[in-house]
Amino acid sequence: MRALPATVLAVCGLIASACGGTGSGGAAAGQAAPATTAAQSPPSSAPAKQAPPDAKPLEGKVIVIDPGHNGANYRHPAEINRKVNVLTKWKECDTTGTATNSGYSEAAFTWDVSQRMTKILERRGATVKLTRTSNNGVGPCITERAAIGNKARADAAISVHADGSDNTRHRGFHVIMPEKINGPVDKVVGASSKLGIAVRDAYRKGTGIPYSNYIGKNALDYRNDIGGLNLSTVPKVLFESGNMRNPGEAAKFEDPKFRQKIALALANGLQHYLEA
């Protein structure tokens, strides 16, 4: 997230069991017919029940995904450096984000992961809204990103990022959650914490990336200076996927297959929260 100098199904199949039976002559003369066991019972004439259609566990839920930064931010320094009020301080409208040492930008990473998340969540029935529509634009400002989630009355919102510590020994992911500030976010601080823990647990399980060894405790970090959180009236967290400047994690982020793992893990975390 740091800116660079100047982002079972139960397949109900019917299992046919071969049942032994009497021959064409039936029971021997003078003998009583053997009792019919359940296993020997003839198949029911009732039609087999159809397996239910795929479940839509997130039907009716609204999720806002905020892909951090934007691909053309670096071309518009005056616009993204404009200060906006985040209630506890004034901060830049947006930043350029970071990048791997090979040049893969945080903005491109967050856009790709967010698109993958959208497809997964929509297949599960959710209505998904993104705070930006491409990776070749500017912004929007952090205040506008919060407003999008508020206007949508999202059941959950997540801002997707990756960190950029220059210390290559720094590794691991963390989740940033809001603190009470005597502002609009106060009423959803508790829900946001539950969301953050659900996302943390699913991400660790789904990707194997460890907890951050340099920020937060057990990958949880509470802050009062993040505009997208301070201004949110819906449960929201900011997720730092790992350190893009750490060679091992950078290689994972640059791999499309691993980005799909990330997207699935984050989607699972959102679902776990919404189903709790």
C-alpha positions in Angstrom: 0.0 0.0 0.0 2.9 2.4 0.5 3.3 4.8 -2.3 6.3 4.8 -4.5 8.3 8.0 -4.7 6.5 10.8 -6.8 -1.4 -1.4 -4.9 -20.1 -32.4 -0.9 -22.4 -31.4 -2.9 -24.1 -34.5 -1.8 -24.5 -36.0 -5.2 -27.5 -37.8 -4.7 -27.0 -40.6 -7.0 -29.1 -43.6 -6.5 -26.9 -46.6 -5.8 -28.4 -49.7 -7.3 -27.9 -52.7 -5.1 -28.1 -56.1 -6.6 -30.5 -58.2 -4.6 -30.6 -61.9 -4.5 -34.1 -63.4 -5.1 -35.8 -66.7 -5.6 -35.6 -68.5 -8.9 -38.5 -68.7 -11.2 -39.9 -71.6 -9.2 -40.2 -69.5 -6.1 -40.0 -71.2 -2.6 -39.6 -74.9 -2.4 -42.9 -76.8 -1.9 -44.0 -77.0 1.7 -41.6 -74.3 2.8 -42.6 -70.8 3.9 -41.3 -68.0 1.8 -38.4 -66.3 3.6 -39.0 -62.9 5.1 -38.0 -60.1 2.9 -35.3 -57.9 4.4 -34.9 -54.2 3.7 -31.9 -54.9 1.5 -34.0 -57.3 -0.5 -37.0 -55.0 -0.9 -37.8 -54.3 -4.5 -37.1 -50.7 -5.7 -39.7 -48.2 -4.9 -41.9 -47.3 -7.8 -41.8 -43.6 -6.7 -39.6 -41.4 -8.9 -36.1 -40.6 -7.7 -35.7 -37.1 -6.2 -33.7 -34.7 -8.2 -30.6 -33.1 -6.7 -31.3 -29.5 -5.8 -29.9 -26.8 -8.1 -26.6 -25.2 -7.1 -27.1 -23.2 -3.9 -26.7 -19.4 -3.9 -25.5 -18.8 -0.4 -25.0 -15.1 -0.9 -28.3 -14.4 -2.6 -29.5 -11.0 -1.6 -26.2 -9.8 -0.2 -24.4 -6.7 -1.4 -20.6 -6.6 -1.4 -18.4 -3.7 -2.3 -14.8 -4.4 -3.4 -12.4 -1.5 -3.5 -9.3 -2.3 -5.6 -6.6 -0.1 -4.2 -5.1 2.8 -6.2 -5.5 3.1 -10.0 -3.1 2.4 -12.9 -2.8 6.0 -14.1 -2.5 7.7 -10.7 1.2 8.4 -11.2 0.4 10.5 -14.3 -1.8 12.9 -12.3 0.2 13.9 -9.1 -1.7 17.1 -8.6 -5.1 15.4 -8.6 -4.1 12.4 -6.3 -2.1 14.6 -3.9 -5.0 16.8 -3.2 -5.8 16.7 0.5 -9.2 15.4 1.7 -10.7 15.3 5.2 -10.8 11.8 6.7 -12.1 13.2 10.0 -9.0 12.5 12.1 -6.7 14.3 9.7 -6.2 15.5 6.2 -4.7 13.0 3.7 -3.9 12.7 0.0 -6.9 11.9 -2.2 -5.1 8.7 -3.3 -1.6 7.4 -3.9 0.2 5.5 -6.6 0.7 2.4 -4.5 3.7 0.2 -4.6 5.1 -2.4 -7.0 7.3 -5.5 -7.1 11.0 -5.1 -7.9 10.2 -6.3 -11.4 7.6 -3.5 -11.9 4.3 -5.3 -11.3 2.2 -2.6 -9.8 -0.1 -2.8 -6.8 -2.8 -1.2 -8.8 -2.7 -4.0 -11.4 -2.6 -6.6 -8.7 -5.6 -5.3 -6.8 -7.6 -4.8 -10.0 -6.9 -8.4 -11.1 -7.7 -9.9 -7.7 -10.9 -7.8 -7.4 -12.2 -8.9 -10.8 -11.6 -12.6 -9.9 -13.3 -12.1 -6.5 -16.3 -10.5 -8.3 -16.8 -13.5 -10.5 -16.6 -15.9 -7.6 -19.0 -13.9 -5.4 -21.5 -13.4 -8.2 -21.6 -17.1 -8.9 -22.6 -17.5 -5.2 -25.5 -15.1 -5.6 -24.0 -11.8 -4.3 -24.5 -8.4 -5.9 -21.0 -7.0 -6.2 -20.0 -3.3 -6.8 -16.5 -2.1 -7.5 -15.2 1.3 -6.6 -13.4 1.7 -10.0 -14.1 0.3 -13.5 -10.7 -0.1 -15.0 -7.0 0.1 -14.2 -6.1 2.9 -16.6 -7.9 5.8 -14.8 -7.3 8.1 -11.8 -8.6 7.6 -8.3 -11.3 7.9 -7.1 -10.4 9.6 -3.8 -10.6 7.6 -0.6 -13.6 9.7 0.5 -15.5 8.7 -2.7 -14.5 5.0 -2.3 -16.1 5.0 1.2 -19.2 6.8 -0.2 -19.7 4.1 -2.8 -20.0 1.4 -0.1 -22.3 3.6 2.0 -24.6 4.4 -0.9 -24.8 0.7 -1.8 -25.7 -0.2 1.8 -23.2 -3.0 1.5 -23.4 -5.9 3.8 -19.6 -6.0 3.7 -16.9 -4.0 2.0 -13.2 -4.8 1.5 -10.4 -2.6 0.2 -7.8 -4.8 -1.5 -4.1 -3.8 -1.2 -0.6 -5.1 -0.9 2.1 -3.6 1.2 5.5 -2.2 0.1 8.1 -2.4 2.9 11.6 -2.0 1.6 12.9 -4.4 4.1 12.8 -7.6 2.1 12.7 -9.7 5.3 9.3 -8.2 6.1 6.7 -10.7 4.9 3.2 -11.8 5.5 -0.3 -10.2 5.3 -2.4 -8.2 7.7 -5.9 -6.8 8.0 -6.5 -3.1 8.9 -9.7 -2.5 10.8 -11.3 0.8 12.0 -11.3 2.2 15.5 -14.0 4.4 17.1 -13.4 8.0 16.3 -16.7 9.6 17.3 -17.6 9.4 13.7 -19.8 7.5 11.2 -17.7 4.3 11.4 -18.3 3.9 15.2 -21.5 1.9 14.8 -19.8 -0.7 12.5 -16.4 -1.1 14.3 -17.5 -4.3 16.0 -18.9 -5.8 12.8 -15.8 -4.7 10.9 -13.6 -6.5 13.4 -15.6 -9.7 12.9 -15.2 -9.3 9.1 -11.5 -8.8 9.5 -11.1 -12.0 11.5 -13.1 -14.0 9.0 -11.1 -12.7 6.1 -7.8 -13.3 8.0 -8.6 -16.9 8.8 -9.8 -17.7 5.3 -6.8 -16.1 3.7 -4.3 -17.9 5.9 -6.0 -21.2 5.2 -6.5 -20.6 1.5 -3.1 -19.2 0.5 -0.5 -20.3 3.2 0.9 -16.8 3.4 1.9 -16.2 7.0 0.8 -13.4 9.3 2.8 -10.2 8.9 6.0 -10.3 10.9 6.2 -6.5 11.1 2.7 -5.0 11.4 -0.1 -5.8 13.7 -0.7 -8.7 16.1 -1.8 -12.0 14.6 -2.3 -10.1 11.3 -4.8 -7.7 12.9 -4.1 -3.9 12.9 -6.5 -1.3 14.2 -6.2 2.2 12.9 -8.0 5.5 13.0 -6.3 7.3 10.1 -7.6 5.3 7.1 -10.1 7.5 5.2 -11.9 4.6 3.5 -12.6 3.1 6.9 -13.2 6.3 9.0 -15.9 7.4 6.6 -17.6 4.0 6.2 -21.1 3.4 7.6 -20.9 -0.3 6.5 -18.7 -3.1 7.9 -15.4 -2.6 6.1 -11.7 -3.7 6.3 -8.6 -2.8 4.3 -6.6 -6.0 3.4 -2.9 -6.0 2.8 -2.2 -9.2 0.9 1.5 -9.3 1.7 4.7 -7.5 1.0 5.3 -6.8 -2.7 8.9 -6.1 -2.1 9.6 -9.5 -0.5 10.9 -11.7 -3.4 8.9 -14.8 -2.3 5.6 -13.0 -2.0 6.2 -10.9 -5.1 6.6 -14.1 -7.1 3.3 -15.4 -5.8 1.5 -12.1 -6.6 2.8 -12.1 -10.2 1.4 -15.7 -10.8 -2.2 -15.6 -12.1 -2.9 -19.0 -10.6 -1.9 -17.7 -7.2 -4.0 -14.6 -7.6 -6.9 -16.9 -8.2 -6.1 -18.5 -4.9 -6.1 -15.1 -3.2 -9.4 -14.2 -4.8 -11.0 -17.4 -3.6 -9.7 -17.1 -0.1 -10.9 -13.5 0.2 -14.3 -14.5 -1.2 -14.5 -17.3 1.3 -13.7 -15.0 4.1 -16.5 -12.6 3.1 -18.9 -15.5 2.8 -18.0 -16.9 6.3 -18.6 -13.4 7.8 -22.0 -13.0 6.0 -23.2 -16.5 7.0 -22.2 -16.2 10.6 
